[in-house]
Amino acid sequence: MTDAQTKKTSLLLLDDDQFLLDMYARKFKNSGFEVEAIGGATAALQKLRDGYRPSAILCDLIMPGVDGLEFIEKMQAERLAPDAAVIVLTNTSQPADIARAKSLSVAGYIVKAVATPSEVVEEVRNILQRQRTK
């Protein structure tokens, strides 16, 4: 993905951990992405219902209230941002969570604990590049 393509890429970042949300938002912004960082699934769903259409959605799984998988299910059921690449960015590597995410056709699954922020950005770029060439 070229810098010009990255600069046009909007990203919805969803995580209830404010420190990680701020850190990833800063990392993606510094890498040329337009970032909308939201700390809860209910607020993220409302943002999408209001018409926000990001290129990609990075979503944590473990969140209070509506968790990440429920968020993805609701988003898909309502056909919110149908063209966005949905990428799970979480600390859980439980096979059941990975299988359920894959059953929801996520574009990628990244475990925070095994990837540096720079590696996360690079993996998101790779996923988006694959999406564009489909």
N, C-alpha and C positions, 0 to 999 in steps of 0.2 A: 504494500500500500504506500503510495507516495505521500509526501507532506501535504500536497494540495488536496488529496482525497481525505486525509485525516482531518484537515482544517474544516471540512464540510461535514464531518461526522459528529452527530449529536448523540449524547449518551445519557441515559437515565440510570443513576447509580442509587441503589436501594439497600440500605444497611441500617440497623438500629444502633450499632456501635458508633457513637459520634466521632471518636478518635479515628477509627478506620475510615469512616465516611469522609471526613475532612482530608485525611492522608491520601486516599485514593482519588478524591476529587482534585486535589492539588496536582497529583502525579499525572492524571489524564489531561488536565488543563495545560500543564507544562509540556505535554506531548502533542498539543495542538487540537485536542478534542473540545467541543462545546459540552459542558457538563451541567446537568440538573441533578443535584444531590438531595435525596429525600430520606428521612429517617424512619418511615413507617409505611407499610403496605397500603393502608387505607388512604393516606395522603397521596401515594403514588398512583393508586387507581383513580382518584379524583383528578389528578393532573392529566392522566390519559383520557378520562371522560371529557375533560375540558378541551380536548383537541391536540394536546402535545403528542407529536409523532417522532420519537427519536429513531436514530439508525440502529441503536443497540440498547438493550436493557440488561444491566448487571444486577443480579439479585441475590442477596443472602438467603439462606434457607431458614436459619434459626432466628426467629423474631417473635416478640410477644404479640398476642392478638392473632392477626392474620399472618401465617408464616409464609415463607417464600414459595413453597409449592402451591399453597392455596391462592396466593397472589397470581401465579402463572395460570392456574386453572380459571380463575375469575377473569383475568385479562383475555384469555383465549375464548371463554364462553361469551364474553361481550364483544369479541372481535376488536379489541383496543390495540392499536399499533400492530396490525397483522403483518406488516413488512419488516418489523424490527427483529434483529437477531437477539434472541433471549439467551443469556449466558449466566449460569449459576456461578457465583463467587462466594464460597462458604468455607467453613472450617470442618464440616462433616464429610467424612469419606466412607460413610456406612454404605455397603452395597445396596441396601433397600432404598436409600435416598437417591443414589446414583441411578438405579433402575427406574424409580418413579419419575425422576427428572427426564430421563431418556424417553420414557413413555409419553411425556408431554412435548417431545420433539425439540428440546432445547438445542441450541447451536453449539454449546460448549459447557464444560463443567470444570471449574478451576478450584483447587483446594488452596486456600490462603496460606496455610502453614507450610506448604512445600514450594511456594512460588514467591519470589521477591516482587515488590511492586513493579519494577521494570519488566520482569518476566510476565506479569499479568497484563501490562499494556501491550507487550509484544504478542502475547497469545490472543488478545482481543483483536489486534490488527490482523493477525493471521486468520482468525475466524471470519472477520468481516470481508477479507479478501476472498476467502472461499465462497462466502455467500454471494458476493458480487459476480463471481465467475460461474455460478450455477445456471 
